[in-house]
Each structure stands twice: as C-alpha cells, then as structure tokens.
Amino acid sequence: MLATDVVVVGAGYAGCYAIAGLRRARVDVVAVDPTGTMDMLPRLAAVAGHADAATDAAIELTKLFPHLKIVRGKMKRFRKGVVTTEAGHRVRGRVTIITAGAQPTEPTIAGLANAFQLRTAADALRLRAAVGEAEDVVIVGGGATGVQLAGALSNSGVANAILVDSASRLLPEFHESLGSHAKDLLSARGVRIELDAAVESIQPNGVVLEDGTELIGLPVWAGGFRATMDAFKVGPTTEGRLNIGDDLRVEGTKDVLAAGDAAAHLDSKGNLRPMAAQTAVQAGSGAAKNAVRMLRGQPTASVAMRDLGWVVDLTGGRGVAQVGPFRFATSGLDRIPPYLHDFIDAKTLYEVGGVKAVKRYSPGRQTTPPEGLDLEFLQHYLG
Ligand SMILES: Cc1cc2nc3c(=O)[nH]c(=O)nc-3n(C[C@H](O)[C@H](O)[C@H](O)COP(=O)(O)OP(=O)(O)OC[C@H]3O[C@@H](n4cnc5c(N)ncnc54)[C@H](O)[C@@H]3O)c2cc1C
C-alpha cells in the first residue's frame, strides 16, 4: 500500500488547486484520478462542437505538476483513511481531500443511454468525432452546457444544432437578460430552439417530445450534473454532495476534506452553491491550506468563498456573462465574455502550473482584449 501525507481523490479543478497548494507547502501528495489529465470542462463544448482544437480539452497532470505521484484509477471504496481504486490499488493518506466532481444526471427518460454526454475530455472527443459525421445535432438542455455547445456548432458550421428545453427560456439559472440575448445570438446563427418542450424519449437518431414531435439528429444529453458521493459512504450528503463544515471538513470525520462539485458548499443564506469552476478552485485552495494545518496539528480555518459570476462563451467572439454586478448581455458587450473565458483559463493554468503551464497549453482563440475592456475591472473581480 502506498502511504503519503495527503491523498487527493480526483484531479479536476478543485483537485488541481489542492495539489498546487500542497506542493507549494512541500507536503507529500498522491493524486488518485482515472485519466491523469486535468480536463478543461468549460472548454469541452467548444471542442465537441469543432470551434476549438481537440487539444484544448485537457492537459496532462505531469505537465502541470512534474514528478507528481499519480495512481491512475477511480476510487471505489474509502475506509479508515485508505482509498481503494476499482483496480484494487490502495493509498493511505494522513489527510484525504475528496474532489471527485460530478456526473451527468440520469433522469428516467426512455433511451437516455442513446444520448452523448459532455462531462469529460473523453466525452468531448467522442462527441466531436460523432458530430463530424452528423448533419444535425439535437441538444437536450438549454443550460450553460447546451447553450455553449449550440454556440460552438453554429460557429463552426460542422452540423446544424437544435436546442430543446422544457423550461420557457434558455439559461434559466441566470438573469433573464443572459438567456434572452443568448437566444437571439443562437437564433441569428440558425440554431433551432424549442422551449417548453419536454422530451419523452431519446433514440439513436433523435428525440421524441411529449407532444409527439420528432426531432432528428445526433442526440446529446446536457440536462445537468449530479455528484454521486452517496455511493462511498464517506459522510452524510445533500443531493449527492458531501456535507461539509465551513473549514471543508466532511461532517463526522476528523481528517477528510471535500471541495468542488463533490462537496455541498453553501452560500451565506445556507443554500447550496451551484456547481461551478469558480467555487471548485477557491475550495481546492482552501482545502490544501486546511490539510496543511491538520498535518501540523493546528486548528483549521473557515474557507471564505466569493461569488465571481458566470461566463457562457458561444465562441465566434460572442457570449454572455455576469461578473460581479455587471452583465454582458447586449450587442457589443457580448464580445467581452469570450475574452473573459480565455483570461480565466490562462489565470487557472497560471495558478495551478505557473507560467510554463500557460505556455504549454493556451486554449481558446481570442488573444487580444476587445476594445474598451477595462483590465483593472477584471483584476478587481477575478482576483
Ligand atoms: C461542459 C461544461 C461546461 C462548464 N462550463 C463552466 C463555466 O463556464 N463556468 C463555470 O464556473 N463552471 C463550468 N462548468 C462546471 C465546472 O467545470 C465544474 O463545476 C468544475 O469542473 C468542478 O470542479 P471539480 O474539481 O469539483 O470537478 P471536476 O473538474 O469534474 O474534476 C473531478 C475529477 O475527479 C475525477 N474523478 C471522478 N470520479 C472519481 C473517482 N471515483 N475517483 C477518483 N477520481 C474521480 C474526474 O476524472 C475528474 O478529473 C462546466 C462544466 C461542464 C461539464
């Protein structure tokens, strides 16, 4: 059995920020992760839709963290400080940080398994290949993932996009203006948008709506994500996310922390925070700091989280965003979100892997800020 100071289970956004913080503190760390890459989830729609290069989907962990000890595999069991993978490898940490993310939701829709998913770099590359052979793509889900995929497809022109949602507007989780401007942009690019349209079944070649309408095309499920931490019995969960204290310690445990989509992060009103990269990176850093305190026998500290907002990049130099009190959801201002997206990706890579990581992997296309963009504003709100 491998023994270490800290085991990080899942090397995505939260896990990589945790690993970076632990390495800076010169703590011995082992990552348990099935792919050995950091998947750039907010880039996946652009990759799948042929708007960005396939290489934008992920970066190898060893390029971010030279000599990082990685156990390739999925955690199957966690008992008494020992992580056991599906292949039977075992790693014991004095502290464990669980950052294993989430999975696409699986509602009871007949034929859901026929749909492509978009959660991992592998999903994006599979979908990219299938999209290359398809004339039409039916995307089920008008949230951020579905809207970004429709944006990428309509920008690249590789296939026609049909976007379906049972809600009466796009991006229902954000301010109305973001959804309505995204709808205008996508419609102008020829995307067919079907709202108030519940899906009854999914076939290999399309979907059938509850009113009997058939939409023909490659089906993609973009109906949201759910953590599955209940399966591991590490601690109590809410909607599959581990219940944590304000120091990110899993309730009922002494030496297990959780961060990112796998953790039930609450806002100041006690509501579950949405699953977001910005939450994951702040929590990953906070988990690393508290893990170091635990190793040193010091009391842990509460981890403060800032609400930074959302960027929905439609590629083609357009998108919508809400950053702090500012909304970018009108003609002209919609040029800013793709730049913000590139900026955030570069910032993420820099914070995780330093300048070398930014040089080795520079995703996105837009390299110069749109005219009038105040860089001080960016620094202020994005840190
Ligand atoms: C297509 C898409 C677009 C998105 N766009 C945005 C956006 O624009 N802005 C935004 O803020 N958020 C966005 N999100 C959400 C954001 O990417 C996630 O909230 C964020 O990645 C969560 O970070 P995480 O580290 O918790 O999980 P992840 O980044 O998913 O990392 C989890 C890691 O755990 C690994 N893992 C899974 N199961 C196990 C296991 N059993 N054992 C070990 N390892 C395991 C996975 O392989 C992965 O490497 C998007 C998500 C998707 C899918």
PDBQT file of the ligand as one rigid body, heavy atoms in Angstrom, charges set to zero:
ROOT
HETATM    1  C1  LIG A 401     -19.333  21.245 -20.412  1.00  0.00    +0.000 C 
HETATM    2  C2  LIG A 401     -19.171  22.007 -19.124  1.00  0.00    +0.000 A 
HETATM    3  C3  LIG A 401     -19.036  23.381 -19.147  1.00  0.00    +0.000 A 
HETATM    4  C4  LIG A 401     -18.858  24.096 -17.956  1.00  0.00    +0.000 A 
HETATM    5  N1  LIG A 401     -18.728  25.450 -18.016  1.00  0.00    +0.000 NA
HETATM    6  C5  LIG A 401     -18.498  26.133 -16.879  1.00  0.00    +0.000 A 
HETATM    7  C6  LIG A 401     -18.271  27.532 -16.907  1.00  0.00    +0.000 A 
HETATM    8  O1  LIG A 401     -18.292  28.163 -17.978  1.00  0.00    +0.000 OA
HETATM    9  N2  LIG A 401     -18.043  28.180 -15.723  1.00  0.00    +0.000 N 
HETATM   10  C7  LIG A 401     -18.012  27.508 -14.539  1.00  0.00    +0.000 A 
HETATM   11  O2  LIG A 401     -17.782  28.120 -13.478  1.00  0.00    +0.000 OA
HETATM   12  N3  LIG A 401     -18.229  26.187 -14.476  1.00  0.00    +0.000 NA
HETATM   13  C8  LIG A 401     -18.460  25.491 -15.617  1.00  0.00    +0.000 A 
HETATM   14  N4  LIG A 401     -18.688  24.151 -15.560  1.00  0.00    +0.000 N 
HETATM   15  C9  LIG A 401     -18.702  23.484 -14.256  1.00  0.00    +0.000 C 
HETATM   16  C10 LIG A 401     -17.281  23.292 -13.763  1.00  0.00    +0.000 C 
HETATM   17  O3  LIG A 401     -16.456  22.835 -14.800  1.00  0.00    +0.000 OA
HETATM   18  C11 LIG A 401     -17.278  22.334 -12.598  1.00  0.00    +0.000 C 
HETATM   19  O4  LIG A 401     -18.114  22.874 -11.585  1.00  0.00    +0.000 OA
HETATM   20  C12 LIG A 401     -15.863  22.142 -12.058  1.00  0.00    +0.000 C 
HETATM   21  O5  LIG A 401     -15.060  21.490 -13.012  1.00  0.00    +0.000 OA
HETATM   22  C13 LIG A 401     -15.904  21.347 -10.759  1.00  0.00    +0.000 C 
HETATM   23  O6  LIG A 401     -14.607  21.057 -10.387  1.00  0.00    +0.000 OA
HETATM   24  P1  LIG A 401     -14.337  19.701  -9.586  1.00  0.00    +0.000 P 
HETATM   25  O7  LIG A 401     -12.871  19.651  -9.371  1.00  0.00    +0.000 OA
HETATM   26  O8  LIG A 401     -15.253  19.588  -8.453  1.00  0.00    +0.000 OA
HETATM   27  O9  LIG A 401     -14.772  18.552 -10.624  1.00  0.00    +0.000 OA
HETATM   28  P2  LIG A 401     -14.061  18.143 -11.983  1.00  0.00    +0.000 P 
HETATM   29  O10 LIG A 401     -13.376  19.298 -12.603  1.00  0.00    +0.000 OA
HETATM   30  O11 LIG A 401     -15.075  17.408 -12.773  1.00  0.00    +0.000 OA
HETATM   31  O12 LIG A 401     -12.940  17.119 -11.506  1.00  0.00    +0.000 OA
HETATM   32  C14 LIG A 401     -13.284  15.895 -10.941  1.00  0.00    +0.000 C 
HETATM   33  C15 LIG A 401     -12.140  14.919 -11.175  1.00  0.00    +0.000 C 
HETATM   34  O13 LIG A 401     -12.391  13.737 -10.428  1.00  0.00    +0.000 OA
HETATM   35  C16 LIG A 401     -12.154  12.616 -11.230  1.00  0.00    +0.000 C 
HETATM   36  N5  LIG A 401     -12.979  11.527 -10.678  1.00  0.00    +0.000 N 
HETATM   37  C17 LIG A 401     -14.294  11.289 -10.879  1.00  0.00    +0.000 A 
HETATM   38  N6  LIG A 401     -14.684  10.223 -10.162  1.00  0.00    +0.000 NA
HETATM   39  C18 LIG A 401     -13.595   9.784  -9.488  1.00  0.00    +0.000 A 
HETATM   40  C19 LIG A 401     -13.352   8.711  -8.588  1.00  0.00    +0.000 A 
HETATM   41  N7  LIG A 401     -14.331   7.864  -8.222  1.00  0.00    +0.000 N 
HETATM   42  N8  LIG A 401     -12.102   8.546  -8.113  1.00  0.00    +0.000 NA
HETATM   43  C20 LIG A 401     -11.095   9.417  -8.469  1.00  0.00    +0.000 A 
HETATM   44  N9  LIG A 401     -11.273  10.430  -9.314  1.00  0.00    +0.000 NA
HETATM   45  C21 LIG A 401     -12.508  10.620  -9.813  1.00  0.00    +0.000 A 
HETATM   46  C22 LIG A 401     -12.527  13.049 -12.624  1.00  0.00    +0.000 C 
HETATM   47  O14 LIG A 401     -11.896  12.251 -13.588  1.00  0.00    +0.000 OA
HETATM   48  C23 LIG A 401     -12.009  14.479 -12.621  1.00  0.00    +0.000 C 
HETATM   49  O15 LIG A 401     -10.657  14.526 -13.010  1.00  0.00    +0.000 OA
HETATM   50  C24 LIG A 401     -18.847  23.407 -16.728  1.00  0.00    +0.000 A 
HETATM   51  C25 LIG A 401     -18.991  22.027 -16.706  1.00  0.00    +0.000 A 
HETATM   52  C26 LIG A 401     -19.140  21.320 -17.887  1.00  0.00    +0.000 A 
HETATM   53  C27 LIG A 401     -19.261  19.825 -17.848  1.00  0.00    +0.000 C 
ENDROOT
TORSDOF 0
